[in-house]
């Protein structure tokens, strides 16, 4: 399952750094089904070129050894990263020491605090500002091959203080997953796939029966913000200098979530004894869920007999499409003595061929737009996730916002019984987030 990134200020002390970092997990459009997929192949003719890009070759007269540290989602990711490192080493003449950290938080914290960080490491968008403000990250986003080839939403996530800091590694967006057996049993067809809030409420009501809840998603801003965005809301102003959370648009989005919860057609995982939406569907406790593309691997592994389709989230009242994205980038340490070689390795890692190799190995979605069509063709069940990149919003990257979000998240469950007031929740989040922004300035 996807883990989300939290951030506060780095390198105030080792303990403070440890609190910041989170382990990075690699992560027709209305009716994509869950039936099989073919092995993906890299598209030809992309401006990001082949998987090479190294100018050193195997005759490199001055080889270096890079260190790459990452928090792995499992053996598939670890083995794929090691294979990529071996392939680049053969081409470049350099070497890569791959460190799949057992405790990414602690190991990266110690490396940064000790002044000897790995040359390359995973960075989540919520960590970016803290790493930059503490001079831990080199600005390399504009130095890789074809930086304009990445999805604009991902470039925005990794742009801070006017600089594009690191090349996006991969990403996921939220979409709506539907149990197709329950859908058909309720008399619903493709014509009923919800594209508006009203339609989502209607089908959720029809699917709520006999111990099954129509819709389940986690009680976190990382889900409800999708509805706030669909209502036209924002979290910060255009230049990220002030929070805009306490707004009529965000209130409309949160009140819609409250309406579904009060009607009983939306429940949160804890209310039905599960950990996440995929588990709720897999155990037959929910007909629909809102998750990212980690849903695919999760349910196929644990509930292989579940039949489902993935469709885009519905648009808001004014027709605004919006979803949320979660991603990592390839960060290069500011103190690395091998930045040129690190960038060359990142060129290899973000090439069309290698991105599709990673997609085939452990299911992540390529960060380059040119690879979107190939990924969707190879993995048709995930097309809605890819399409969502065009209207996706990433997490807030302000140091200290994680604590403000944690408090907000703790109140979401109360929307079901009226013990939490949406307007008060947004006002409090606005205040706490503004305080965090002032402290980080």
C-alpha positions in Angstrom: 0.0 0.0 0.0 1.1 3.5 -0.7 2.8 5.3 2.1 2.5 9.1 2.2 5.3 11.5 3.0 5.4 13.7 6.0 7.8 16.6 6.5 9.1 19.0 9.1 12.5 20.8 9.4 15.6 18.6 8.7 18.9 18.7 10.5 17.8 20.7 13.5 18.8 17.6 15.3 18.9 13.9 14.5 15.6 13.4 16.3 14.0 16.2 14.3 15.2 14.7 11.1 13.8 11.3 12.0 10.4 12.8 12.6 10.4 14.2 9.0 11.3 11.4 6.7 8.9 8.8 5.5 9.7 5.6 3.6 9.1 6.1 -0.1 7.0 3.4 -1.8 6.9 3.1 -5.5 3.7 3.8 -6.3 -11.9 3.1 -22.6 -11.0 5.4 -19.6 -14.5 4.8 -18.0 -14.5 1.1 -18.1 -10.9 -0.2 -17.9 -11.2 -3.8 -16.7 -8.9 -5.9 -14.4 -8.2 -8.5 -17.1 -4.6 -9.3 -17.9 -1.9 -7.2 -19.3 0.9 -7.6 -21.8 4.6 -6.9 -21.1 5.2 -3.2 -21.6 7.6 -1.9 -24.2 9.2 1.6 -24.4 7.7 3.9 -27.0 10.0 4.8 -29.9 11.0 8.3 -30.9 10.7 9.9 -27.4 12.9 12.9 -26.8 14.2 11.4 -23.6 16.1 8.9 -25.7 17.3 5.4 -25.0 18.3 3.9 -21.7 21.9 4.9 -22.3 22.8 8.6 -22.1 26.2 7.8 -20.5 29.2 9.4 -22.2 31.7 7.4 -20.2 31.2 4.0 -21.7 33.0 0.9 -20.4 36.4 2.5 -21.2 35.8 5.0 -18.4 39.3 6.0 -17.2 38.1 7.6 -13.9 35.3 5.5 -12.6 33.4 6.4 -9.4 31.1 4.5 -7.1 27.7 6.0 -6.4 25.5 5.2 -3.4 21.8 4.9 -4.0 19.5 4.6 -0.9 15.8 4.0 -1.1 12.9 2.6 0.9 11.7 -0.4 -1.0 8.2 -1.7 -1.3 9.5 -5.2 -1.6 11.7 -7.7 -3.4 10.4 -6.8 -6.8 11.4 -3.1 -6.5 14.7 -3.9 -4.9 15.7 -6.4 -7.6 14.6 -4.0 -10.4 16.7 -1.2 -8.9 19.7 -3.4 -8.6 19.3 -4.6 -12.2 19.1 -1.0 -13.4 22.2 -0.2 -11.5 24.1 -3.2 -13.0 23.0 -2.2 -16.5 24.1 1.4 -16.1 27.4 0.3 -14.6 28.2 -1.9 -17.6 27.5 1.1 -19.9 29.2 3.8 -17.9 32.1 2.0 -16.3 31.0 3.4 -13.0 29.6 1.4 -10.1 26.6 1.7 -7.9 26.2 0.5 -4.3 22.4 -0.1 -3.9 21.1 0.4 -0.4 17.6 -0.9 0.1 17.2 0.6 3.6 15.6 -1.5 6.3 14.7 1.8 8.1 14.9 4.5 5.4 13.9 7.2 7.9 16.7 6.4 10.3 19.4 5.6 7.8 18.9 8.6 5.7 18.6 10.8 8.8 21.9 9.5 10.1 23.6 9.9 6.8 22.5 13.5 6.3 23.3 14.4 9.9 26.7 12.8 9.6 27.6 14.7 6.5 28.1 11.6 4.3 24.8 11.1 2.6 24.2 8.7 -0.3 24.7 10.4 -3.7 21.1 9.5 -4.8 18.0 8.9 -2.6 14.2 8.9 -2.9 12.5 12.2 -2.0 8.8 12.6 -1.6 7.2 16.0 -2.5 6.4 16.7 1.2 10.1 16.4 2.1 11.3 18.8 -0.6 11.2 22.1 1.1 12.8 20.9 4.3 15.7 19.2 2.4 16.2 22.3 0.3 16.0 24.8 3.2 18.6 22.7 5.0 21.0 22.6 2.0 20.7 18.8 1.7 19.6 18.7 -1.9 21.3 19.7 -5.2 19.1 21.3 -7.9 19.3 18.7 -10.7 15.8 18.7 -12.2 16.7 20.9 -15.1 20.0 19.1 -15.6 18.6 15.8 -16.7 17.6 14.9 -20.2 14.4 16.5 -21.5 13.1 17.9 -18.2 10.0 19.2 -20.1 9.0 15.6 -20.8 7.8 15.0 -17.2 4.2 15.5 -16.4 3.7 19.2 -15.5 2.0 18.4 -12.3 5.0 16.4 -11.1 7.4 19.2 -12.1 5.3 21.5 -10.0 5.5 19.1 -7.1 9.3 19.3 -7.2 9.7 23.0 -7.9 10.5 25.1 -4.9 11.8 28.7 -4.7 11.8 28.9 -8.5 13.9 25.8 -9.0 13.1 22.3 -10.3 15.0 20.3 -7.8 14.8 16.6 -8.8 13.6 14.4 -11.6 10.3 12.6 -10.8 10.7 8.9 -10.4 7.2 7.6 -10.8 3.7 8.5 -9.4 0.2 7.4 -8.7 -3.1 9.2 -8.7 -6.4 8.4 -7.1 -9.3 6.8 -9.0 -12.5 5.1 -8.3 -12.4 1.3 -8.1 -15.7 -0.7 -8.5 -16.6 -4.3 -7.8 -18.1 -5.3 -11.1 -20.0 -8.3 -9.7 -21.7 -6.1 -7.1 -22.3 -3.4 -9.8 -24.1 -5.9 -12.1 -26.1 -7.4 -9.3 -27.4 -3.9 -8.4 -28.7 -3.6 -12.0 -26.0 -1.0 -12.9 -24.3 -0.7 -16.3 -21.6 1.3 -17.9 -24.1 4.0 -18.5 -24.3 4.4 -14.7 -20.5 5.0 -14.1 -20.5 8.2 -12.1 -19.1 11.3 -13.7 -20.7 13.8 -11.2 -21.1 14.0 -7.5 -24.9 13.4 -7.7 -24.3 10.3 -9.8 -21.7 9.0 -7.3 -24.2 9.4 -4.5 -26.9 7.6 -6.4 -24.8 4.6 -7.2 -23.4 4.5 -3.7 -26.9 4.3 -2.3 -27.8 1.5 -4.7 -24.7 -0.5 -3.7 -25.3 -0.1 0.0 -27.2 -3.1 1.1 -26.9 -6.5 3.0 -23.8 -5.4 5.0 -22.0 -3.9 2.0 -21.2 -0.2 2.0 -21.3 1.7 -1.3 -18.1 3.6 -0.9 -15.0 3.3 1.4 -11.9 5.4 1.5 -9.4 6.4 4.2 -10.2 9.2 6.7 -7.4 11.5 5.6 -6.8 14.8 3.8 -5.1 12.6 1.2 -8.6 11.5 0.1 -11.1 14.2 1.0 -8.9 16.9 -0.6 -9.8 15.4 -3.9 -13.4 16.5 -3.4 -12.3 19.9 -2.2 -10.3 20.3 -5.4 -13.2 19.2 -7.5 -15.3 21.9 -5.8 -12.6 24.4 -7.0 -10.7 24.7 -3.7 -7.0 25.1 -3.2 -4.6 24.5 -0.3 -2.3 27.4 -1.0 -2.1 30.5 -3.3 -0.4 30.4 -6.6 3.1 31.3 -5.3 2.8 29.1 -2.2 3.2 32.0 0.2 -0.1 31.6 2.0 -2.7 28.9 2.8 -6.2 29.1 1.3 -7.8 26.2 3.1 -10.7 28.0 4.8 -12.7 28.8 1.7 -16.3 28.2 0.5 -15.1 25.8 -2.2 -13.2 23.6 0.3 -16.2 23.7 2.6 -18.5 22.5 -0.2 -16.2 19.6 -0.9 -15.9 18.6 2.8 -19.7 19.0 3.3 -20.3 16.6 0.3 -18.1 14.0 2.1 -20.1 14.6 5.3 -23.3 14.1 3.4 -22.3 10.7 2.1 -21.0 9.7 5.5 -24.2 10.7 7.3 -26.3 8.8 4.8 -24.2 5.7 5.5 -23.2 5.2 1.9 -19.6 6.2 2.7 -17.7 4.6 5.5 -14.1 4.8 6.6 -12.0 1.7 7.0 -11.9 1.7 10.8 -15.7 1.7 10.8 -15.9 -1.6 9.1 -12.8 -3.3 10.6 -10.4 -3.0 7.7 -7.2 -1.1 7.0 -7.9 0.4 3.5 -10.3 0.5 0.6 -8.7 -2.5 -1.2 -9.2 -4.7 1.8 -12.8 -3.5 2.2 -13.5 -4.5 -1.4 -11.5 -7.7 -1.2 -13.5 -8.9 1.9 -16.8 -8.0 0.3 -17.5 -5.1 2.7 -17.5 -2.3 0.1 -18.6 -2.1 -3.5 -16.4 0.9 -4.4 -13.2 2.5 -3.1 -10.9 5.4 -3.8 -7.3 4.4 -4.0 -4.2 4.8 -6.1 -2.7 2.2 -8.5 -1.2 0.3 -5.5 -4.8 -1.0 -5.4 -4.1 -3.3 -8.4 -1.2 -5.2 -6.9 -2.7 -5.2 -3.4 -6.0 -6.9 -4.4 -4.5 -9.2 -7.0 -2.1 -10.5 -4.4 -4.6 -11.0 -1.5 -7.9 -11.3 -3.3 -7.2 -12.6 -6.8 -10.8 -13.5 -7.5 -12.0 -10.0 -7.1 -13.5 -8.6 -10.3 -13.1 -4.8 -10.6 -12.8 -1.9 -12.9 -11.1 1.4 -12.4 -12.6 4.7 -13.6 -11.8 8.4 -13.1 -13.1 10.2 -10.0 -16.3 12.2 -10.8 -16.1 15.9 -11.5 -17.3 18.5 -9.1 -20.5 20.6 -9.2 -19.0 23.0 -11.8 -17.5 20.2 -13.9 -14.0 20.5 -12.5 -12.0 17.4 -12.7 -9.4 16.8 -10.0 -7.6 14.0 -8.3 -4.5 13.8 -6.0 -1.1 12.5 -6.9 1.6 10.8 -4.8 5.2 10.5 -6.1 8.9 10.3 -5.5 11.8 11.9 -7.2 15.5 11.0 -7.6 17.2 13.3 -5.2 20.9 14.1 -5.5 22.8 15.1 -2.3 24.2 18.6 -2.2 27.3 17.2 -0.6 27.8 14.5 -3.3 31.2 14.7 -5.0 29.8 12.7 -7.9 26.9 14.9 -9.1 27.7 14.6 -12.8 27.7 10.8 -12.6 24.6 10.8 -10.5 22.8 12.9 -13.1 23.9 10.5 -15.8 22.6 7.6 -13.8 19.3 9.4 -13.3 19.1 9.9 -17.1 19.3 6.2 -17.4 16.7 5.6 -14.7 14.2 8.1 -16.3 14.7 6.9 -19.9 11.6 5.5 -21.6 13.0 2.0 -21.7 14.0 1.9 -18.0 10.7 3.5 -16.8 8.7 0.8 -18.6 11.0 -1.8 -17.3 10.3 -0.6 -13.7 6.5 -0.6 -14.6 6.7 -4.2 -15.7 8.8 -5.2 -12.6 6.8 -3.6 -9.8 3.9 -1.7 -11.2 4.8 1.9 -10.9 3.6 4.5 -13.4 6.2 6.3 -15.5 6.8 10.0 -14.8 7.3 10.9 -18.4 4.3 11.8 -20.5 5.6 10.0 -23.6 5.3 6.7 -21.7 1.7 7.2 -20.7 0.2 5.6 -23.8 2.5 2.6 -23.7 1.7 2.1 -20.0 -2.0 2.3 -20.5 -1.8 -0.1 -23.4 0.2 -2.6 -21.4 -1.9 -2.1 -18.3 -5.4 -1.2 -19.4 -6.8 -1.5 -15.9 -4.7 1.4 -14.9 -5.6 3.9 -17.7 -7.7 6.0 -15.4 -4.7 6.5 -13.1 -2.5 7.7 -15.9 -5.2 10.0 -17.3 -5.5 11.6 -13.9 -2.0 13.0 -14.1 -3.4 15.8 -16.3 -5.5 17.2 -13.5 -3.8 16.0 -10.4 -2.6 17.9 -7.3 0.3 16.9 -5.1 0.5 17.1 -1.3 1.4 20.2 0.6 5.2 20.5 1.0 5.4 23.0 3.8 7.6 21.9 6.7 5.4 21.2 9.7 2.2 20.8 7.8 2.2 17.0 8.6 1.3 17.8 12.2 -1.5 20.1 11.2 -2.8 17.4 8.8 -2.6 14.7 11.5 -5.0 16.7 13.7 -7.3 17.4 10.8 -7.4 13.7 9.8 -8.3 12.7 13.4 -11.5 14.7 13.0 -12.7 13.2 9.7 -14.4 10.2 11.3 -16.6 12.6 13.2 -18.2 13.7 10.0 -20.3 10.5 10.1 -22.1 11.4 13.3 -21.9 15.1 13.3 -19.3 15.4 16.1 -17.0 17.2 13.7 -18.0 20.4 11.9 -16.5 20.9 8.4 -16.3 24.7 8.7 -14.5 24.4 12.1 -12.2 21.7 10.8 -11.1 23.9 7.8 -10.6 27.0 10.0 -8.5 25.0 12.4 -6.4 23.5 9.6 -5.9 27.0 8.1 -4.7 28.3 11.5 -2.4 25.4 12.2 -1.0 25.3 8.6 -0.4 29.1 8.7 1.5 28.7 12.0 3.7 26.0 10.5 4.4 28.2 7.5 5.5 31.1 9.7 7.8 28.8 11.7 9.4 27.4 8.5 10.0 30.8 7.0 
